[in-house]
Amino acid sequence: MSFDGKKYELVLDDSIVFYGRTLYRIRALKAFHDVEPSALGGYIESEDNLSQDGDCWVYSGSMVFDQAQVLENAMVYGGAKVYGHALVRDSARVYNCAKIYGSAHIGDGAWVSGYVRICGSVQIYGDSRVFIASTSGMICESGQEEEL
């Protein structure tokens, strides 16, 4: 069975509508990192949201949509949402209900976790850790805040 080198596929009969956008569940086609073949992941709007290269993955319960991208070995899990023109790359981790949007970039080995919103043109790189354990925290450029 050939998958044309793809590591995942969109499950067209497993979709949700979220704020007017149709998002599709993803299913792994081969093993990589800690993902087994046939494992179900989270929801993305299109294949443009998640690279077919590297070990990047959107785990069950999380969403990536709009023009946002998850690339290389980055991981999005634990109910996190990445949207707008946001970019999560390298070995970055976004998890535990974090929201990354606007033109925010998360990269290198950075981790963003908890009820935090990273937005606007904010860039978090290196071995940075952003954890918010309370109800809400926000790191945004002025005027970039939004609720979703």
Steps between C-alpha positions, in 0.01 A plus 500: 500500500654832393433826677728706276741557791233655720509446875134588558168546324190706562207289618232661286210327679619624842470878499384777728389854428682745724416870469374444147805301386490130417785316671591139424645239731839366396609136492861379494598290199836389641692493827703804606608638838239360746222473238398157373344425159122556502520720814245780496625850565333835548324720246645716223334704230725383216830328430656847488466511880723199576815403316532148361874520581674447833332377818257791549152400613170638624373264768140413578312784666700778333434714191701686235318712242495819290846547350679376813775241453663228707835396352808284551485323840255731679209357698157641587299312762288513814218712357728769353388716204726655235339733247525824304847519341675343799800273454615219730826344382825327585452293819253740663211374715162671537265327743252503789242738350753760374387721209751625244364742239556817300851484353659348811796266453599226742824322414824329595434306821245744647202369698173687545248348738189574700229759463725743316446692178798592284402736219594787274861490378636348821788256445605242758817305420793327663430289805232741623221372723167681529267335752180647635334290766220742590194589297657725237820668391565698184813601313381709205580815312261778586177469302558135407286342771203291396282234653450163337 
